[in-house]
Amino acid sequence: MADRTAQRRTTWVWTSLYAVWGVALAAVLVLLFLLPPGGVGWLVHVGWGVFAISALLGWLPIFVFRRRGGIPKRKSYIHTTRLVTSGPYAVVRHPQYLAGDFIAVAVMCITQHWGAIVAGALAVVTNRLSMRKADRDLVERFGDPYREYMDRVPRASLVVGVCRWIRNRSRRS
């Protein structure tokens, strides 16, 4: 009985965390359309560049999963049956989560408004906690192959991931 209560509590905590993340990210996107660009022009341009990178990180994994994830017919791309470690997953373990972080940071840079900064920071913090849970769930699902993958590929550091990817490619050549 104690295990069931603890499991319900854990489920409630994670459901709440995901809800906070969703509301914070939605608020960030709404503020992007409601607020004018901030006064620091170069920061606005950086924000749009980060936003473009988030689009790539958000959409590319869908195609990679469909191609290499062993997805059963008529199932969503998230129903992979194989561990995918190529494409964007060779650079970071959670490209779509990272895309969420990039959207939040992009809107903070574009609007330069306190509301976007607060909502964006909340989105990033809750998203980072979600990434940790995803890693735990994937270790449970895929076991040692995922642990080895975790040793090779960073969770969400694009710079570290690109540097490792380049280094590993040059070693193979």
Secondary structure, 3 states (H helix, E strand, C coil): CHHHHHHHHHHHHHHHHHHHHHHHHHHHHHHHHHCCCCCCHHHHHHHHHHHHHHHHHHHHHHHHHHHHCCCCCCCCCCCCCCCCCCHHHHCCCCHHHHHHHHHHHHHHHHHCCHHHHHHHHHHHHHHHHHHHHHHHHHHHHHCHHHHHHHHHCCCCCHHHHHHHHHHHHHHHC
